[in-house]
Amino acid sequence: MRTRESAAGAALALSRLSWRPNSRREPTVADLDLSIPAGQRVLLAGASGSGKSTVLRALAGLLDEEAGELSGHMAVSSRPGERGLLLQNPAHALVAATVGRDAAFGPENAALPRPEVHRRAAAALDAAQVDLEPSRGPLEASGGQQQRIALAGALALGPDMLLLDEPTSMLDAETAQQVRSAILASAEGRTLVVAEHRVEPWLDHVDRLVVLGEQARILADGDPRTVLAAQSDLLEEAGVLAGRQVPPDAGPSPRRPSGSDPGTVVASLDEVTVPRRGVTIPVGLEARAGQLTVLTGPSGAGKTTVVRALLGAMRPATGSVRRPDRERIAVVPQDPEHSFVAATVREELLASPWADDEHLADELLERAGLAHLAGANPYRLSGGEQRRTALAAALAQQPDLLVLDEPTVGLDARRRGAVLDLLEEAAARGGAVLAATHDPELIARADHRIELPGSEHGVPPPPRRRIPADALNPLTLCLIGILAAIGSFAVQTWQGGLLALLPLVLLGPLAVRTLRGAALRLTPILLSAAGLAWTTALLGDAPALSGDAWLLGLKEAARIMMFVAPGVLALGSVEVTALGDALGGRLRLPARPVAASVVALVRVGHLGRQWEIILRTRIQRGLGTAASPRLLAGATFALLVDTLRSAEQQALAMDARGFATATRRTWAEPSRFGPADVLGAAIAAALLIWPAIAELLV
């Protein structure tokens, strides 16, 4: 076994480590002993659910004793900020509003000088092959792009160790090779532990192969080629090696004899162009009954966008979309958690009204390797187990159209083969199966392949419409809102209230980027003002609903508008990151609360899309319509669960990038005041005193 004795990386040791999450009866890790010398490169393999992700978190020192029972010893020769951890779901690791600031998060936490923060962020993005503009929003990127952005975040701090959980699982073969090379180059002199299901590409580049079995028990450990040669049967049984290998460049291999009837078109996109971040993706697509069709293309080419267009989640710019109206449509989204509706795995398979065949559900549980987890909560499974649960639940509906987004990500070789068999059988029974994928084995088994061009790479987002408020520092905009709210207390009459609103009418458009955005922000305020006017007219001092009562209500409505609207309009134009720079960098408020608030606000801005996915998935499962109170309540609860779980995972990612110890940090961008802020301060002062002047005038 080779080791890099001269390496300066961190040494790792787990001694008799056991970990049982609060949600499980049995431990995920049981009595594990694992020692990794400094600078060694280790490939961690094993079946889905064998505990690889948990072991990586233990090596990072990030197992929370409050979340489960922990025993044993974890010895790591580095501080938390020096451990580069990449989570299995890259979206959980993204913490900033832009790609550039996401890569800068770790160096900011280390309180490095601002030029060094920029240098490290740029170098990390380059090393991770991130081909997006730094101003792009990471949560708007594709899954493969998010994987590279998250990797850049792990590299930027220059950690002593790299702990990577399936870093290339969502990438096409060419991009995966580029990222793999970047990882190996970045790991020079560092300790590297990579958890992967596709082990072959790593074998010649690591010193050691560690294969985990149930509860993270070590089945094999040693030189990679020696382990493979001596224990191939064991590795095949453990799901590390497949029984039959498919060449990476294999193309579709139709199962039907040449010239056979291709089947009825169940769904199609005809000459469709789908707008996405300033470009359009042209595509023609047919999903036919009895066929397995794959949608492929480089990472970021727009596969998920095309799938969403087919399912009606977005409107194409041109062309026509055809999909079944009355037939059953089952969907497995890229994040399987978004499809869960039940408390146990078995209930999940039977949740749809047309999934009423219990014998079929039990058969699918067995074939997907989930029978022993039938009573487990789907949210508490590993990533691979969740994907298999979502797929089994979709198949239990016996759909006419089955649409899947990356259905084999996170699956070991044995489970991957079982899933591919199930998809082939679904097509053989007459269903139309459409899968967006990079998986060469799935592509090889398909009847038809549609490839998207990679034109989406590197396309900058359309520029935001500039407005006068952009020239103001966020603190100036805050001042405008605060002083306007204080000034509103001077409103004593309805005439004075209406006059006090005049500057708001004149200046408000200067802070409006779009009419739709302004309407969304002002509608709750207008409704509140109307409600206050009504209750005042009904319950105030004047006779109920009399003319005087309505004028009294008008005064209260004007006051509440003056109290709230200026701040809503002013702060609605502020970028969250810029506000954080101002509060932390300019006002010197405590760094960690400010940074955490910025991360939370960034996430809140993307809840709408999560809500749309969860709601649409439930509708497609036949659980109700968009007007069903029960469905809306269930979707709301699911969004809450998803948000809380994402926050838990994101906290791990932030701590791995030095956030836990960042009592002092650098803010990557300065928060400057300019000449426009003098005018802004004058406007704030005017809004403070104008209501009082208005009262004098009337």
ROKEGU-799059 format. One line per 3 residues: number of its first residue (from 0); their letters; for each residue x, y, z of C-alpha. Coordinates in steps of 0.02 Angstrom, whole numbers. Each point is the difference from the previous one (the first is absolute). Layout:
# ROKEGU-799059
NUM> A> X Y Z; ...
***
This chain:
# ROKEGU-799059
0> MRT> 0 0 0; 75 167 -53; 1 148 117
3> RES> 68 175 -21; 110 9 154; 59 176 -36
6> AAG> -173 71 -20; -58 141 112; -183 -50 -1
9> AAL> -102 -44 153; 4 -171 82; -169 -78 37
12> ALS> -51 -136 122; -167 -73 53; 8 -118 147
15> RLS> -148 -115 44; -115 132 -70; -188 -33 8
18> WRP> -137 116 -56; -188 -25 6; -108 144 -63
21> NSR> -152 38 107; -111 -54 -145; 73 -176 -13
24> REP> -13 -153 113; 164 -73 -62; 167 92 -10
27> TVA> 59 67 -167; 180 -28 57; 46 -138 123
30> DLD> 171 -17 85; 98 71 -146; 190 8 10
33> LSI> 78 98 -142; 169 86 -5; 59 107 -146
36> PAG> 179 67 0; 33 180 -49; 5 24 -188
39> QRV> -77 -168 -46; -129 -13 -138; -143 -115 46
42> LLA> -147 -59 -105; -150 -43 108; -122 -120 -83
45> GAS> -151 -103 50; -183 -30 -34; -131 137 11
48> GSG> -40 26 184; 161 -78 64; 47 158 95
51> KST> 127 83 -115; -72 175 22; -7 -21 189
54> VLR> 182 -57 5; 52 155 -98; -90 111 124
57> ALA> 84 -91 143; 169 30 -81; -47 183 -14
60> GLL> -45 2 185; -178 53 -40; -109 -134 81
63> DEE> -120 89 117; -28 -91 166; -170 85 16
66> AGE> -58 -83 -162; 38 -178 55; 99 -118 111
69> LSG> 188 18 -26; 137 -103 80; 182 -33 -35
72> HMA> 138 120 -44; 33 116 -148; 179 64 -17
75> VSS> 31 129 -136; 161 101 -9; -77 159 -68
78> RPG> -125 135 46; -178 -9 -72; 35 140 -124
81> ERG> 143 -101 -74; -113 -146 -50; -73 12 -175
84> LLL> -163 -97 7; -110 -22 -154; -174 -64 41
87> QNP> -92 -129 -106; -135 127 -47; 98 151 -64
90> AHA> -148 118 19; 18 -17 189; 178 67 -9
93> LVA> -44 161 -93; -4 149 115; 6 161 -101
96> ATV> -102 98 -126; 134 -9 -135; 127 -128 -59
99> GRD> 146 115 40; -55 35 177; -35 -184 31
102> AAF> 180 -43 -40; 58 145 109; -98 -58 154
105> GPE> 139 -107 75; 140 130 -23; -117 132 72
108> NAA> -23 -107 156; 189 -15 16; 10 191 6
111> LPR> 126 3 -143; 43 167 -82; -126 50 -132
114> PEV> 119 -22 -150; 44 -174 63; -186 -42 17
117> HRR> -26 47 -183; 154 -95 -57; -49 -161 89
120> AAA> -180 8 -58; 52 25 -182; 130 -140 11
123> ALD> -126 -120 78; -132 35 -133; 130 -30 -135
126> AAQ> 61 -162 82; -177 -67 15; -35 36 -185
129> VDL> -142 121 43; -41 80 -167; -132 122 62
132> EPS> 14 186 26; 39 44 183; -160 104 2
135> RGP> -111 -151 -36; -113 -66 138; 62 -173 53
138> LEA> -174 -63 47; -58 38 -177; 136 -110 -77
141> SGG> -21 -181 -54; 40 -144 119; 168 -32 -85
144> QQQ> 47 182 6; -49 8 184; 114 -148 32
147> RIA> 148 96 -71; -45 160 93; -10 -96 164
150> LAG> 168 -80 -38; 75 172 -29; -66 52 170
153> ALA> 89 -149 79; 164 39 -89; 5 188 29
156> LGP> 59 -7 180; 149 -110 -46; -48 -135 126
159> DML> 120 -129 73; -122 -135 -52; -130 -23 -136
162> LLD> -152 -107 45; -106 -17 -156; -167 -90 -11
165> EPT> -31 -54 -181; 80 155 -77; -32 -52 -182
168> SML> -167 -92 13; -100 133 -94; 129 37 -135
171> DAE> 15 -61 -178; 152 -109 -37; 109 138 -74
174> TAQ> -36 125 138; 20 -136 133; 175 -38 -66
177> QVR> 46 185 6; -65 20 177; 85 -162 55
180> SAI> 166 65 -65; -29 165 90; -37 -91 163
183> LAS> 157 -104 -13; 106 153 -40; -77 97 145
186> AEG> 27 -149 117; 188 0 -25; 76 10 174
189> RTL> -171 -22 82; -97 -145 71; -137 -53 -121
192> VVA> -149 -111 37; -125 -24 -143; -163 -96 17
195> EHR> -55 -64 -170; -108 -134 -78; 93 1 -167
198> VEP> 170 -54 62; 89 -44 -163; 53 179 -50
201> WLD> 83 26 171; 94 -163 21; 164 55 -80
204> HVD> 3 163 98; -27 -55 181; 110 -89 125
207> RLV> -135 -101 84; -172 -74 -27; -113 -20 152
210> VLG> -162 -95 -30; -141 19 127; -139 -122 33
213> EQA> -154 11 109; 18 126 144; 166 59 -75
216> RIL> 92 -160 44; 159 -15 -101; -11 -143 -126
219> ADG> 163 34 -91; 146 118 24; 162 13 -97
222> DPR> 85 41 -164; -141 28 -127; 59 -120 -135
225> TVL> 47 -133 127; -172 11 83; -88 -12 -168
228> AAQ> 100 -149 -56; -15 -96 163; -180 41 50
231> SDL> -97 32 -160; -145 -113 52; -17 89 167
234> LEE> 5 171 -87; -133 -55 -123; -109 -59 143
237> AGV> 28 166 90; -56 97 -154; 171 75 -34
240> LAG> 19 -93 -165; -137 -40 -124; -26 -173 -67
243> RQV> 15 63 -177; 88 159 -51; -60 119 -137
246> PPD> 131 101 -93; -16 187 37; -22 40 -184
249> AGP> -137 -128 -30; -149 67 -94; -184 -48 2
252> SPR> -34 -183 -33; -184 -28 -47; -79 -157 70
255> RPS> -125 -18 -141; 35 -75 -171; 38 126 -137
258> GSD> -156 62 -85; -118 -35 145; -138 122 45
261> PGT> 80 139 106; -161 28 97; -122 142 25
264> VVA> 66 174 44; -53 32 180; 87 167 25
267> SLD> 101 115 -112; 85 168 -21; -16 61 -179
270> EVT> 124 133 -57; 1 70 176; 119 134 61
273> VPR> 13 15 189; 65 166 68; 134 -20 133
276> RGV> 115 136 66; 10 103 -159; 7 -142 -129
279> TIP> -124 -124 -71; 18 -188 -6; -71 -69 -163
282> VGL> -66 -177 15; -112 -124 -86; -48 -148 109
285> EAR> -117 -149 -7; -37 -122 140; -82 -155 -76
288> AGQ> -97 -139 81; 109 -152 26; 163 96 -18
291> LTV> 137 56 119; 60 171 -60; 149 91 76
294> LTG> 34 187 -3; 187 33 9; 123 143 -19
297> PSG> 142 85 93; -25 60 179; -102 160 -8
300> AGK> -69 -32 -174; -178 20 66; -64 -178 20
303> TTV> -99 40 158; -71 155 -85; -62 -103 -147
306> VRA> -79 -127 119; -89 141 92; -65 68 -166
309> LLG> -68 -172 -47; -89 -14 167; -77 173 -14
312> AMR> 104 80 138; 57 137 -119; -65 72 -162
315> PAT> 108 -17 -157; 37 156 -102; -51 -86 -163
318> GSV> -62 -168 -60; -129 -118 72; -3 -121 146
321> RRP> -103 -158 2; -24 -103 155; -135 -119 61
324> DRE> -153 84 76; -85 -150 78; 136 -130 2
327> RIA> 107 -24 153; 163 98 9; 130 -47 131
330> VVP> 152 109 34; 163 -30 93; 81 172 24
333> QDP> 186 31 15; -21 23 188; -106 -152 49
336> EHS> -51 79 166; -113 120 -97; -113 -146 -47
339> FVA> -25 -75 174; -175 8 75; -7 -141 130
342> ATV> 75 -42 169; 73 -169 -48; 79 -76 -154
345> REE> -140 -126 -27; -135 132 21; 94 105 -127
348> LLA> -23 -136 -131; -187 -9 34; -34 186 20
351> SPW> -71 34 -174; -184 -46 -22; 41 -112 -149
354> ADD> 147 -85 90; -116 -126 83; 90 -163 -41
357> EHL> 81 -50 165; 78 -155 -78; 86 109 -131
360> ADE> 58 121 137; 80 -142 98; 81 -68 -158
363> LLE> 72 172 -41; 66 20 177; 89 -167 -15
366> RAG> 73 32 -171; 57 176 45; 86 -66 156
369> LAH> -116 95 117; -97 -140 84; 100 18 162
372> LAG> -39 186 0; -188 -15 -29; -39 81 168
375> ANP> 135 135 -9; -36 185 -29; 49 42 -181
378> YRL> 80 164 55; 123 -94 111; 71 -115 -134
381> SGG> 165 19 -90; 2 89 -168; 1 -163 -99
384> EQR> -138 -75 106; -107 155 -25; 22 -8 -188
387> RTA> -52 -184 -3; -151 40 109; -56 139 -118
390> LAA> 22 -114 -150; -94 -145 80; -143 118 47
393> ALA> -8 61 -181; -2 -178 -68; -135 -51 125
396> QQP> -116 123 -89; 19 -103 -161; 12 162 -100
399> DLL> -29 27 -185; 142 127 2; 147 -15 120
402> VLD> 118 150 6; 162 -11 99; 139 127 32
405> EPT> 169 -86 32; -79 -161 66; 164 -93 33
408> VGL> 99 133 95; 58 -65 169; -29 -184 -40
411> DAR> 129 -138 17; 32 -116 -148; -119 -137 59
414> RRG> -143 120 40; 31 94 -161; -21 -161 -99
417> AVL> -162 -40 92; -70 173 -35; 44 -12 -185
420> DLL> -90 -168 -8; -155 80 77; 1 142 -126
423> EEA> 17 -121 -145; -146 -102 67; -107 156 20
426> AAR> 29 37 -185; -29 -181 -49; -171 6 84
429> GGA> -48 141 -120; 44 155 100; 100 146 -72
432> VLA> 158 26 104; 102 160 -17; 159 25 103
435> ATH> 118 148 6; 170 -77 36; 189 -7 -19
438> DPE> 7 -185 45; 85 -98 -142; -84 -162 55
441> LIA> -173 77 -8; 41 80 -168; 59 -169 -65
444> RAD> -166 -82 45; -109 136 -77; -103 -19 -158
447> HRI> 24 181 -48; 120 139 48; -25 188 -13
450> ELP> 156 104 29; -5 184 47; 142 113 -55
453> GSE> 112 77 133; -37 178 -49; -59 42 175
456> HGV> 176 -3 70; 72 166 51; -150 104 -55
459> PPP> -10 153 112; -168 45 75; -94 146 -76
462> PRR> 50 159 92; -117 62 135; -93 158 -44
465> RIP> 90 144 81; -101 119 109; 49 158 94
468> ADA> -9 -90 168; 147 -109 -55; 114 151 24
471> LNP> -37 3 186; 88 -99 135; -117 -127 83
474> LTL> 22 92 165; -66 159 -81; -152 -95 -63
477> CLI> -25 -68 176; 8 177 67; -135 55 -122
480> GIL> -115 -139 60; 34 32 185; -23 189 -4
483> AAI> -156 -13 -108; -75 -120 128; 39 120 142
486> GSF> -72 145 -98; -165 -91 -25; -44 26 184
489> AVQ> -29 184 -40; -152 -43 -107; -155 59 95
492> TWQ> -129 34 -136; -54 -83 -160; 49 155 -99
495> GGL> 173 1 78; 17 -187 -32; -39 17 -185
498> LAL> 119 147 -16; 135 -97 93; -14 -138 -132
501> LPL> 38 120 -142; 192 -21 9; -25 -187 2
504> VLL> -99 9 -163; 133 111 -79; 156 -90 62
507> GPL> -64 -180 8; 30 -36 -187; 186 38 27
510> AVR> 12 -160 103; -108 -110 -113; 91 -122 -114
513> TLR> -156 -82 -73; -184 40 16; -36 -181 45
516> GAA> 129 2 140; -69 164 68; -177 -69 -6
519> LRL> 51 -157 95; 83 104 136; -137 130 15
522> TPI> -153 -113 -11; 14 -65 181; 21 179 61
525> LLS> -152 61 -98; -104 -145 64; 56 37 179
528> AAG> -42 184 -23; -171 -43 -70; -32 -120 144
531> LAW> 53 132 127; -113 131 -82; -148 -120 8
534> TTA> 24 -49 182; 28 181 51; -158 54 -93
537> LLG> -96 -141 84; 72 4 176; 75 174 19
540> DAP> -59 147 106; -115 70 -137; -169 -81 -36
543> ALS> 27 -164 -91; 20 17 -189; -47 184 3
546> GDA> 87 129 -108; 107 55 148; 41 -181 38
549> WLL> 62 -30 -177; 107 158 5; 74 -62 163
552> GLK> 35 -167 -84; 81 91 -147; 116 89 121
555> EAA> 55 -165 78; 24 -79 -172; 109 146 -56
558> RIM> 102 -12 160; 34 -186 -20; 47 27 -183
561> MFV> 121 137 51; 69 -110 139; 36 -153 -106
564> APG> 5 39 -187; 159 107 -9; 103 -135 86
567> VLA> -75 -139 -106; 35 92 -162; 174 54 51
570> LGS> 59 -166 69; -86 -96 -140; 134 66 -119
573> VEV> 146 -52 110; 103 -154 -40; 10 -112 154
576> TAL> 189 -21 -15; 28 188 -11; -105 23 157
579> GDA> 107 -127 90; 159 89 -57; -70 163 68
582> LGG> -57 -70 168; 156 -103 30; 135 97 -90
585> RLR> -60 178 28; -95 -7 166; 111 -138 71
588> LPA> -148 -97 66; 42 -177 63; 61 -96 -151
591> RPV> -83 -169 24; -180 60 27; 14 115 -151
594> AAS> 73 -135 -113; -129 -128 59; -142 123 -34
597> VVA> 64 32 -176; 6 -188 -35; -177 -21 66
600> LVR> -68 143 -105; 83 -70 -156; -90 -166 31
603> VGH> -166 85 32; 10 78 -172; -2 -174 -78
606> LGR> -143 -76 99; -121 39 -141; 79 -125 -119
609> QWE> 7 -135 134; -184 31 38; -42 -15 -186
612> IIL> 91 -167 -16; -79 -72 158; -175 59 -47
615> RTR> 10 -61 -181; 67 -169 53; -146 -26 119
618> IQR> -126 51 -132; 78 -122 -124; -14 -138 130
621> GLG> -187 27 3; -7 69 178; -108 150 -46
624> TAA> -1 162 -98; 84 168 30; -162 56 84
627> SPR> -7 -147 121; 25 60 181; 64 -171 52
630> LLA> 129 -5 -140; 55 179 35; 19 -38 184
633> GAT> 102 -156 -37; 110 92 -124; 29 139 126
636> FAL> 52 -125 132; 114 -87 -126; 81 167 -43
639> LVD> 28 33 185; 81 -170 24; 107 25 -155
642> TLR> 54 172 61; 46 -62 173; 98 -148 -68
645> SAE> 90 110 -125; 45 121 140; 70 -144 102
648> QQA> 109 -59 -145; 51 176 -45; 58 32 178
651> LAM> 118 -149 -19; 68 70 -164; 24 173 76
654> DAR> 91 -68 152; 114 -104 -113; 49 165 -83
657> GFA> 49 82 162; -163 85 47; -10 -77 175
660> TAT> 158 92 55; -20 159 -103; -19 127 140
663> RRT> 97 119 -112; -14 -8 -188; 39 96 -158
666> WAE> -139 62 -113; 53 -33 -180; -72 162 -66
669> PSR> 11 174 80; -157 95 46; 32 177 -64
672> FGP> -92 164 22; -7 118 -148; -72 171 -47
675> ADV> -169 -80 -32; -10 -50 183; 2 184 50
678> LGA> -157 24 -103; -72 -160 73; 29 63 177
681> AIA> -88 163 -46; -149 -100 -65; -3 -98 163
684> AAL> -1 161 101; -138 72 -110; -108 -155 26
687> LIW> 27 20 188; -64 179 9; -119 9 -148
690> PAI> -151 -81 88; 12 131 138; 10 139 -130
693> AEL> -148 -76 -92; -104 8 159; 43 184 19
696> LV> -51 33 -180; -173 -73 26
***
